Amino acid sequence: MTEGVVEQPSAGQAGSTSIATKYVYSFGSGTADGNGRMKDVLGGKGAGLAEMTNAGLPVPPGFTIQTEACREYMRGAVNPQIDVEMHAALERLEKMQGQKLGAGENPLLVSVRSGAKFSMPGMMDTILNLGLNDQAVEALAKRSGNPRFAYDSYRRLIQMFGDVVLDVGKKKFEHIFDGVKEREGVKFDYELTPESLKQIIVEYKKLVRKETGKDFPQGPLDQLVQARDAVFRSWQNERAKTYRRINHIDDWLGTAVNVQAMVFGNLGENSGTGVGFTRNPATGERVFFGEYLMNAQGEDVVSGIRTPLAISELERAMPKVYDHLRAVTWKMEKHYRDMQDFEFTIQDGKLYMLQTRNGKRTGLAAVRIAIDMVREGLITQDEAIFRVEPNQLYDFLVPRLVEKGEKIEVLATGLPASPGAAVGQIVFSAEDAVKFHASGAYRSIILVRGETTPEDIAGMEVASGILTSRGGMTSHAAVVTRGMGKCCVAGAGDLKVSEANKELRVKDYVFTQGDWISLDGTTGRVIKGQTKTLPAQPDDPDLVKFMSWVDPVRRLKIRANADIPRDAKQARLFGAEGIGLCRTEHMFFAEDRIEHMRTMILADNEKDRRDALKKLLPMQRADFAGLFKAMESLPVTIRLLDPPLHEFLPRREDLLVEISHLEDTKPRSPRLKELRPLLARVQELHEMNPMLGLRGCRLGITFPEITEMQVRAIFEAAVSVKAKGGDPHLEIMIPLIGSLEEMRNQAAIVRRVADQVFKEKGSTVDYLVGTMIELPRAALTADQIAEEAEFFSFGTNDLTQTTFGISRDDINNFLPAYLKHGIFKQDPFATLDQAGVGLLIKMATAKGRNTRANLKVGICGEHGGDPESVKFCHKIGLDYVSCSPFRLLTARLASAQAAMEERQAGVVHTNK
């Protein structure tokens, strides 16, 4: 094993081992070397197989090669003891089964499967029927009395081995296979005769020879070693790396390899295979849920090649097997105290369990299952809080289709694989989805496929919804989209999807790339055109109950970023405990204000600027009064004007084009007299790097009348609301502070104007003056700035920009390369960089509180709704996080989980 070398982890990362490491763990005949608690070593699948074996369940025997072997493979320093232990485990398996791998009259065949600590459905590789060769297939045909089964198993091995191990494209095998089916005039795979399958095998072997320059390997042990190494390599494939990045899984965990004696669901009509869940993974309902196919192998069910039957049909077809399966799986759920996702095979009427693991589920299902299991006494209320991932709560906020009064044309109905609604433009490949998303060519994307494969993961990430014409509720598309919280309709069989021609045919319509369709993932409907959507209401009884358990646990307050009363009211519905960021500049872009704003900017003297600002004052006052009323007695943090002034003016390039056109066509146009001074002012304000130019507090220092107008509007609004029985609590935030002197300058204006308003109105309100920390210098001198600032709010978007020296508007030019090469594990504008930016936040908080013990500290960037970032903010003792209204549920749950983790570890905060 010499391939797959990657950069070795540093000290302290996963990967350290000793001479005494045990690499291979056997299971079978009711006993196993491992158990269900050994996921770090055996991976989730291996630990589940060991646990089921120890529980006496019908599990085919085998062995697991532990994750440390994968890590050694990645480092390129493999211990030869792995081969020694693997051969010994294989001998034990052969003895247990009374068979030899790929040899004799009754050859042993095995499956080789991946299995990481955390479930990664479809992201790594599997090989079935390993051990078959030209001699073994004839022995299997004779032993089983079913030549069709034997040849079908062999052609499957060559195809999977060729794809996974030998890197021969899967589509090349499918081209051969589909060609024979067409030539033979059959629709379904199982209609092919033994002779047709033998011809496919011949063609497959020719393809392998052509593509690799070598014959398909006939040595069973050689097949096993190559397959094992291929599974190790699959840990580093692009789809697996993308999945780990999306789900924050450590790249150095590695995967185990599970080698297990084959049982055959394709032996005939008395055999079959299926997958299932002990509860409905889409809704959480306590019903037996799953799908199966007779005369098939497991890949047929999950790949979407054939549309499977509901597991309830098994009760009618094979009642004894069905009852046994229900009894076994309920026993597994009770043992693991969680919903189980299981795989099974029926061979000649006998049930075998191939896998169990905690099942992936939607947010809707996760909350319902957590509540039901508390009610059933399976778990505690505290445990229930950890059974829901913070981002899953977004499912309760997914849009719904507007149907009342709307004309909707349903094109087809598939399976409601993942709830919610999605409206977007059609693309037919993951590559196009990524391309059009990155370029902004399509605002919203629906990825349409015959069936998705693990290679589609990057396209699925950027799509708003997924539509497939084949596959069931446990297909790849269904499982992955439920985990992502994306809308999905699967198995819409009336659709004819041509990925090669980039067209979708249904009824009498032909849809091509870029056409609009709508999906209803809750009902499975595919709808023509752009359908209006409504936001979900967060008043679901299960959600309300669950959040009533969550909120008392957390310490961190959760605020919302909101600029207008409508957003503030929405935030209140989602549980906001205040506004952490009101961006006042957004108010100036309204149609009735922009001209006054431009007049103020164009003014070349203070008097004219003040005249323009007087016209804006009542508008600002009304805006702030609306916010204070909506938030009642909750705190409202208002950031004074921050962006450069040129953002309120037309673009220089547009002005130049218009002026040039008028000079050529209408040289005496009065419009030119308006445009030329406007262009002159735009050019005067033009900056090479406006993000670091005349903006933030620099505007207020250069033009103090701007600060004065905004502050007056704020305090007049607050006093007015108070006079009508309100109880406003103001926090005025000075942006882009880099020094104590800047802070003093602007804070003095705020306090002076406040005193003037209070004297004029004969009333006062409580308020704080603080700053947004978004420059490294502000963080480094936080102890000085805290002499004036009564609160800090970290603007993590700009603080990330200025710490990394990266523009968030331009990062996508190189972010894909950085993620691919592992330079960034995550987009630093999505998940807080704890080692750098986080260190500045932690240091500034400590320095600020050293000066002002009661300093209130929070963050208000997009990171305020990212679970990992929220947990970091809790850990370092911040008072609150502020995020967009639609991420409030996520932040509330992440904060509660952080508090519980800390409590369990015995950590106590000392800043309070």
Secondary structure, DSSP 8 states (H G I E B T S, - for coil): ----------TTSTT---TT---EEEEETTEESS-TT-HHHHHHHHHHHHHHHHTT-----EEEE-HHHHHHHHHT---THHHHHHHHHHHHHHHHHT-BBTBSSS-B-EEEEEEESS--TTTS-EEEEET--HHHHHHHHHHHT-HHHHHHHHHHHHHHHHHHTS---HHHHHHHHHHHHHHHT-SSGGG--HHHHHHHHHHHHHHHHHHHSS-----HHHHHHHHHHHHHHHTTSHHHHHHHHHTT--TTS-EEEEEEE---TTSSTT-EEEEEESS-TTT--SS-EEEEEES--HHHHHHSSS--EETHHHHHH-HHHHHHHHHHHHHHHHHHTS-EEEEEEEETTEEEEEEEEE----HHHHHHHHHHHHHTTSS-HHHHHHTS-GGGGGGGG--EE--TT----EEEE-EEEE-SEEEEEEESSHHHHHHHHHHTS-SSEEEEESS--GGGHHHHHH-SEEEESS--TTSHHHHHHHHHT-EEEE--TT-EEETTTTEEEETTEEEETT-EEEEETTTTEEEES---EE---S--HHHHHHHHHHTTT--SEEEEE-SSHHHHHHHHHTT--SEEEEEGGGGGGSTTTHHHHHHHHH-SSHHHHHHHHHHHHHHHHHHHHHHHHHHTTSEEEEE---S-GGGGS--HHHHHHHHHHHHHH-TT-HHHHHHHHHHHHHHHH--SSGGGSS-THHHHHHSHHHHHHHHHHHHHHHHHHHHTT---EEEEEETT--SHHHHHHHHHHHHHHHHHHHHHHT----EEEEEEE-SHHHHHTHHHHTTT-SEEEE-HHHHHHHHHT--TTTGGGTHHHHHHTTS-SS-TTTS--TTTHHHHHHHHHHHHHHH-TT-EEEE-SGGGG-HHHHHHHHHTT-SEEEE-GGGHHHHHHHHHHHHHHHHHHT------
